[in-house]
Amino acid sequence: MQKDSKLSRRHFFQVGAGAAGAVVAGSSAAYACLEATAAQPLGPFFPRPDTPIEEVREDDSPQTPLHLANDNDLTYVKGRDGKAQGQVVYIDGTLHDADCQPVPAATLIIWQAAASGRYNHNGDAQNQDFRHPVTGATIHRTHDPHFQYWGRATTDAKGNYSFKTVVPGFYPANLARHWYRPPHIHMLVMATGLPQFVTQMYFSGEQLVDNDFVQELNTQDFLLQNPRMTEAQRQKLIVACTPDDQRQGDLAGRFDITLT
Ligand SMILES: [Fe+2]
């Protein structure tokens, strides 16, 4: 019931704004907020105290919870000499509420596997070595001490946020079911006056390492292919990443989020 009224409110907004001439036809930015971002499961590897293989805490104040202790650049750890392995990618986006208004001062937390497909979490102990389902090559899901694994960003006055990270590796979720999680980033959104929101974003783009395989994994993933999502909601979770000249050619993609 609630979802239906939400949808009709969005539809009304779209029609109303169009009729008023406030939205330029074909402006994807203007329409980007109209589709609610689909929720996805939190998963078992959220950074909680005593769960990391090796604690990464750039802010060592004991008052700061572990999941809030790191910044929005996951490609290195402050105080350590080295860079994370993997393809660097910038994820930028705008956070909107259900009325398409930007949400400032919201806290976004991301957590993800390293480029090897391993989380910094003691619970991620199964299948540390596994065979690539296509090539048969052995993949070692090794811990990367130079990767930050989780980070936080705060939206600015216009609801914008930015992260710099690496493309996570894929990993086996359930080998008996031949289920491999595609590269994905978990995200938790906390905004004053709104319920906490959890989702996952996925990747596409010709410049991604092994993109054809990644897209195959996307089409076979039980979470991304949840039949309760509309196709538009599914596509909104898949971020097209392309080289960005203004960032030395590193990959960049937009992940806009609309809360319900
Ligand atoms: Fe995951």
Residues whose N, C-alpha, C, O or C-beta is under 5 A from the ligand:
A	BS01	LIG	G43
